[in-house]
Amino acid sequence: MANFGPSEKLLKDAQSGKIGWGDFSHRYRKELFEGGTIDKRNKTIKNHGQKFTLRLLQKLAKRTTVTLMCHCAEDEPHCHRHLLRYVLEGKV
């Protein structure tokens, strides 16, 4: 579900070192819970029904294992999938 990734601009800012991990974390979580049905910031990936899917995954994660994958290396400590895991576990 690519729509759970950060916006293209946010990802580029983080990868280029323009923003740090703390700022990235804050902005990514904010993006996850933004209103609206379509993410107009992303030219490639449109956000259709992200909040519904997020709630569904939160419920599934309480009952079974949910696997999160990304293009980042598995041991990469600064990857949005770690933040998404905390959201799914209800820790943020």
C-alpha positions as CSV (number, residue, x, y, z in Angstrom):
1,M,0.0,0.0,0.0
2,A,2.2,2.8,-1.3
3,N,-0.2,5.4,0.0
4,F,1.2,4.8,3.5
5,G,4.6,6.1,2.4
6,P,5.6,9.6,3.0
7,S,4.8,12.3,0.4
8,E,7.4,12.6,-2.4
9,K,8.6,16.0,-1.2
10,L,8.9,14.8,2.4
11,L,10.9,11.7,1.3
12,K,13.2,13.8,-0.9
13,D,13.8,16.3,1.9
14,A,14.7,13.5,4.3
15,Q,17.0,11.7,1.8
16,S,18.8,14.9,0.9
17,G,19.5,15.8,4.6
18,K,17.3,18.9,4.3
19,I,15.4,17.8,7.4
20,G,16.3,15.5,10.3
21,W,14.7,12.4,11.5
22,G,12.7,14.2,14.2
23,D,11.2,16.6,11.8
24,F,10.5,13.8,9.3
25,S,8.8,11.7,12.0
26,H,6.5,14.6,13.0
27,R,5.6,15.5,9.4
28,Y,5.0,11.9,8.3
29,R,2.6,11.2,11.2
30,K,0.8,14.5,10.4
31,E,0.5,13.4,6.7
32,L,-1.0,10.0,7.8
33,F,-3.9,11.7,9.6
34,E,-4.5,14.6,7.2
35,G,-8.1,15.2,6.1
36,G,-9.4,14.7,2.6
37,T,-9.8,11.7,0.3
38,I,-7.1,12.4,-2.2
39,D,-3.5,13.4,-1.5
40,K,-2.9,16.3,-3.9
41,R,0.8,16.6,-3.0
42,N,1.8,13.4,-4.7
43,K,1.9,13.3,-8.4
44,T,2.6,9.6,-8.6
45,I,0.7,8.0,-5.7
46,K,-2.8,9.3,-4.9
47,N,-4.3,8.7,-1.4
48,H,-7.7,7.1,-1.8
49,G,-9.2,5.9,1.4
50,Q,-6.0,6.0,3.5
51,K,-7.8,6.7,6.8
52,F,-10.2,3.8,6.3
53,T,-7.3,1.5,5.4
54,L,-5.3,2.7,8.4
55,R,-8.1,1.9,10.8
56,L,-8.6,-1.5,9.2
57,L,-4.9,-2.3,9.6
58,Q,-5.0,-1.1,13.2
59,K,-7.8,-3.6,13.9
60,L,-6.0,-6.4,12.0
61,A,-2.8,-5.7,13.9
62,K,-4.6,-6.4,17.2
63,R,-5.6,-9.9,15.9
64,T,-2.7,-11.0,13.7
65,T,0.7,-10.2,12.3
66,V,0.8,-7.3,9.8
67,T,3.9,-7.2,7.7
68,L,5.3,-3.8,6.7
69,M,7.7,-3.5,3.8
70,C,9.6,-0.7,2.2
71,H,12.5,-0.1,-0.2
72,C,14.7,0.8,2.7
73,A,17.1,-1.8,4.1
74,E,15.5,-4.0,6.8
75,D,17.9,-2.7,9.5
76,E,17.5,1.0,8.5
77,P,16.6,2.7,11.7
78,H,15.2,5.8,10.0
79,C,12.4,4.4,7.9
80,H,8.8,5.4,7.9
81,R,7.7,1.8,8.3
82,H,8.9,2.0,12.0
83,L,6.7,5.0,12.5
84,L,3.8,3.3,10.8
85,R,4.3,0.3,13.1
86,Y,3.9,2.6,16.2
87,V,0.8,4.1,14.7
88,L,-0.7,0.6,14.1
89,E,0.2,-0.5,17.6
90,G,-1.5,2.7,19.0
91,K,1.7,4.0,20.5
92,V,1.4,7.4,18.8
